[in-house]
């Protein structure tokens, strides 16, 4: 299946209303029956500065941006050259700019796109309280075929708190933009389609992750703001309260993880959200949760590193620290969402895994998913909710074994204060009762127990998403994870439409590894392409360490902030096919 879509960018300086315009287009697209994906790009400044909103609209669900953009609408040219590498334009692309702000920067013209002028400022000034971004919206809607009534509904919904005068001024500017677009060159249009009631969701990856956490049963969250994970905490603050939960803004990342360990030890499922620098600070306490067998969930919305890196850009480079960062042998779980929609499923699954196995679970998402908003099909209700095995009482005369060596590796966990179930829980090695011990036998039995509960657990088919082309799997596989799944999936669709055969394996369960399941997924595969957005190829190296990969396996990796486009992956598949 070939995806029929139109892609565009709205760019301008801080305060030009770029993000507002993009959000209105997204909501209008949903009302028109389209699917959509919107991401944004900005510098690392706290406020103001240049900004760009990237949007893609389609008549079927999409998971990634396209290889290039059909339209660039510039409210002004303030520092837009900084985004030139993120806005690939071709000879068929159209740049529309306001002549009041001068010509387009040369950095945008390397692909020789078409150019057109639209006097956004002059048109807006002729309308009382008119704004150039609303004029731009009218022109965009006319160019791509977005129905006026859909935009009217979106404006009324989003601006109703500002009063009818604001709505009227916005729509007057919008209609002026529609009229002005009559003289502009054409760009691809999409047909309006009929969407059933409730058939579309508008959600970001961070919001989806927060919803999954609540659906999983978490009722205590502690966190410290950090880009690009802050929106999870902002969304959860009121949402948790509505289900009887509590969110605490801690003084730093160390406090936040220790607070959730305490809450979980007290019997309340708990979570924190952070990004790479925050995860680095949490490592010691993650080891404590492993040793004390306290279930917690940590969501890491990855950004470009190392250190402060580029806080507003995306990268998949926290894999190593998530898997290997804890000192000693510290078995824990690492899972990764592979789309905006999958942030909901994976975060809910993470709560289930943490609670069932009484161990820390790290959820890896990234800026590209977390801060992107998508119009997508409404997700199905998920049945699993985190359930921990709880000790109720002990037989008279017996002493409670908090860390009893069991066949499953999971020991009943007591709620503090339960009569007869007092025990020690700390970071020291211990025996079955929790009493600190330096005996080799105790260390080995507890290590075996902590490892066994992870390796013997039945993860089912959730460990990976496996998709074949319509023509069958053939002997070629794409192995990927996280946000690289979107462009890989679209490349697979294009490859299939051209008669190619291949299989996509998007790994959701990063650790513990699943060699038997991977072997079954790779049965009959002689060539594999590993896709990831990290400079050193961390995922490829991990696969090589733990899995038997096909004889001819290639690594396609790059550091952020530029994401893969489907065409680059398709080129690799076609090279093998030829």
DADA-V221309 format. One record per run of one state. SS is the DSSP state (alpha for helix, beta for strand, coil for the rest). FROM is the first residue (numbers start at 1). TO is the last residue. If there is no record, write none. Layout:
# DADA-V221309
ss->SS from->FROM to->TO
ss->SS from->FROM to->TO
This chain:
# DADA-V221309
ss->coil from->1 to->4
ss->beta from->5 to->12
ss->coil from->13 to->17
ss->alpha from->18 to->31
ss->coil from->32 to->34
ss->beta from->35 to->42
ss->coil from->43 to->50
ss->beta from->51 to->58
ss->coil from->59 to->68
ss->beta from->69 to->74
ss->coil from->75 to->79
ss->alpha from->80 to->86
ss->coil from->87 to->88
ss->beta from->89 to->97
ss->coil from->98 to->98
ss->alpha from->99 to->101
ss->coil from->102 to->105
ss->alpha from->106 to->108
ss->coil from->109 to->113
ss->beta from->114 to->117
ss->coil from->118 to->119
ss->alpha from->120 to->125
ss->coil from->126 to->131
ss->alpha from->132 to->144
ss->coil from->145 to->147
ss->alpha from->148 to->162
ss->coil from->163 to->163
ss->alpha from->164 to->183
ss->coil from->184 to->199
ss->beta from->200 to->204
ss->alpha from->205 to->216
ss->coil from->217 to->219
ss->beta from->220 to->223
ss->coil from->224 to->229
ss->alpha from->230 to->242
ss->coil from->243 to->245
ss->beta from->246 to->249
ss->coil from->250 to->252
ss->alpha from->253 to->265
ss->coil from->266 to->269
ss->beta from->270 to->274
ss->coil from->275 to->275
ss->alpha from->276 to->292
ss->coil from->293 to->295
ss->beta from->296 to->302
ss->coil from->303 to->303
ss->beta from->304 to->304
ss->coil from->305 to->309
ss->beta from->310 to->310
ss->coil from->311 to->318
ss->alpha from->319 to->324
ss->coil from->325 to->332
ss->beta from->333 to->336
ss->coil from->337 to->341
ss->alpha from->342 to->357
ss->coil from->358 to->359
ss->beta from->360 to->366
ss->alpha from->367 to->370
ss->coil from->371 to->372
ss->beta from->373 to->377
ss->coil from->378 to->389
ss->beta from->390 to->390
ss->coil from->391 to->412
ss->beta from->413 to->413
ss->coil from->414 to->429
ss->beta from->430 to->430
ss->coil from->431 to->435
ss->beta from->436 to->436
ss->coil from->437 to->439
ss->alpha from->440 to->455
ss->coil from->456 to->459
ss->alpha from->460 to->463
ss->beta from->464 to->469
ss->coil from->470 to->471
ss->beta from->472 to->472
ss->coil from->473 to->475
ss->beta from->476 to->480
ss->coil from->481 to->483
ss->alpha from->484 to->497
ss->coil from->498 to->502
ss->beta from->503 to->507
ss->coil from->508 to->508
ss->beta from->509 to->511
ss->coil from->512 to->514
ss->alpha from->515 to->521
ss->coil from->522 to->526
ss->beta from->527 to->532
ss->coil from->533 to->537
ss->alpha from->538 to->546
ss->coil from->547 to->551
ss->beta from->552 to->557
ss->coil from->558 to->565
ss->alpha from->566 to->577
ss->coil from->578 to->578
